[in-house]
Amino acid sequence: MSKKFKICICISFLLIGLIILYNLSNISNVSNKNVIYGGEEETESDLAIIDNIDCTMEQIEKHNSKNDKWIYNNGKIYNLTPIIQAEIINSDMNVDNILKYFKLTEEQDLSKIIGSIEMYNNVMEEYNKKNPDLKLIFFDFSNLDESKINEDNTRLKEQQRMFDKFKFVFIKTVEQFSKGIICPSGLKI
């Protein structure tokens, strides 16, 4: 056997050994994680160990009180509890309004509110009809930049741009409190 061939064999065995060690380390990392599958109930220790869980609508509905509020949007779950319980100073009026809405209602589906300006205002109007003492505001356009309105960029377009910016900022804000994704019962990911 030539010297080059022996070196190639040694390098091959060394690479195979490294690959095996790498795979073994990944297996041990996975086995240390506490995984919750759709349909299973989480425990307090589960929630302390993992940040992201995959769960069913029934599990989300368990977190629907003033002191424990989860919402969802497009299959993603967010824990609003820390935001709702915090005293936010100098926040956007629209953000305050939507947080107040989630705190005061049993609604958990964010997409029912942020689909459009009309949807947002309709939800607030329905709430106000049922709760005349605790009025919520329609979407606030008081910060609308009048200088951007012209023939090409109408007031409606500028209002839509402002609403889209609000949606982006709100969703990015709640992303910090992501809990996982919604899975049908029994589906293992």
N, C-alpha and C positions, 0 to 999 in steps of 0.2 A: 504494500500500500504506500502511496506517495504521502509526503508530508502535508501537502495542500489538502488532500482528501481527508486526512486525520483531523486537520484543523477545522475543516467544514463540518465534520461529524460532531466535534466538540462544541462548536458554536451552535449547531442545530439543537443538541441536547440542552445546552445552556438556555436557549430561547424557549424551548418547550418547558423547561423547569420554571422559568420566569412567568410564562403564561399560566401555568398551573398554580403558582403562588398567588398571582394576581386574582385569578378566579376564586381561589379559596378565601382570600381576604374579602372579596365582594359578597360571597355567600355568608360569611360570618357577620358582615355588616347588615345584610338583609334580615338574618335570623334574629338580630337584636332589636329590630324595629317592632313596634306594636301596631299591627295593621288591623283596621276596622273595615269590614266588608259591608256592602249595602244590606240592610235588613238587620244588622246586629246593633245592639245598644251600646253606646259609649259609657264609660264610667269616668268618675273624676280623675282616676289615675291615668286613664287613656288620654284625657284631654291635657293633663299636665305633661305627658311624655311627648305627644305629637302636636304639631301645629295644624297640619292639613289632614282633613278626614274626608272620606267619601261616604255620603249618607243618603237616606231616603227623605221624602217630604215629611213623613211622620216624625222623623228625628228633628227636622228643622222646625216643625210646628211645636215641638216641646220647648223651644226657645222663643217664646212669643209673649213676653210680659214687659213691664216697664223697667225691670231690673235685669232682664236677660232677653235681648232682641237680636235675632238673626234675620237677615233678609237674603233674597237671591235675585239674580239677574242673569239671563242667558246661561243657566246651568251652574253658575258660580255662586258660592255661599259666602256671605260676609257677616261677621259678628259686629253689630253696631253698638253693643253694650258699652264699651269704653267711651265711644263718642257721645252717646246719649247721656251718660252719667257725668261727663266732664262739663264744666262750666266754660263754654267757649266765649271768648271776648273778641269783639270786633270781627266777627265772622260775617260772611255774605248773608244778606237777608234771605235769599232763596235757599241757601244751605240750612240756615236755622229753621226755616219753615218746613222743609222736607224732613228734617230730623224730628221736629216737633210732631209732625204728622205720624211718623213711624212710632214715636213714643206713645202717642195718644190712641192709636188704633191697633187693630189686630192684623193689619195688612203686612205682608212680608214680600210681596212680589214687586220689586222695583220697576220692572218693565211696564207695569200698569200706569206708572206715573210719568216716566221720562220718555215715553214714546214720541210725544210731540207736545208743543205748547198747549194745544187744545186739550189733550189728555190730562196734562198736569192741572190746568185750570178747572176742568170738569171734576176731577177727583177732589180738589179743594172746595169747589162749590157744593158737591154732595156732602162732604164732611160738614161744611158750614150750615147746611140745611138741617142736619141731624143734631148739630151742636151749636146752637145760636150764641151760647155764652163763651165759647172758646173758638173764636174766629181765626181761621188761617188765611193767609193772603194769596191772591193769584200771583202768577209769576211777575216779579218786580222788574220793570224795565227803566227804573229811574236813573240807572247808570248808562243808559243808551247814549252813545256818542253821536250827537246830531250832525257833527261835521262830516261823518262818513256817509250820510244819506245824500243821494243825488239821483239822477235819472236812471243810471245803471244799477245802483244799489239802493233799492227802495227801503222804506221803513220796515216792511215785513221781512225782507231779506236780512236786514240788520238785526231785527228781533230774533230771527231764526239763528243767526250766527251767535248771538249772545246766549240763546238757549243751548245751542250745541256746545259752546264753551263751558257753560254751567254743568252740562251732563258729563263732559270730559273731566272737569275738575272734581266733581262729586264722585265719579266712579274711581278715579285715580286715588282719591282720598280714602275711600273704603277698601281699595285693594290692599292697603296695609293690614287690614283686618280679615283677610281672606281665610276661610276655614276649609275650603276644599271644593268638591264638585258634587252635584246631585247624581246619584246612581239609582237605577231601579232596584228593587229589593232582590237580593241574592246575586246580583251581578258582581263578579270579582274582577278587579282591575289590577 
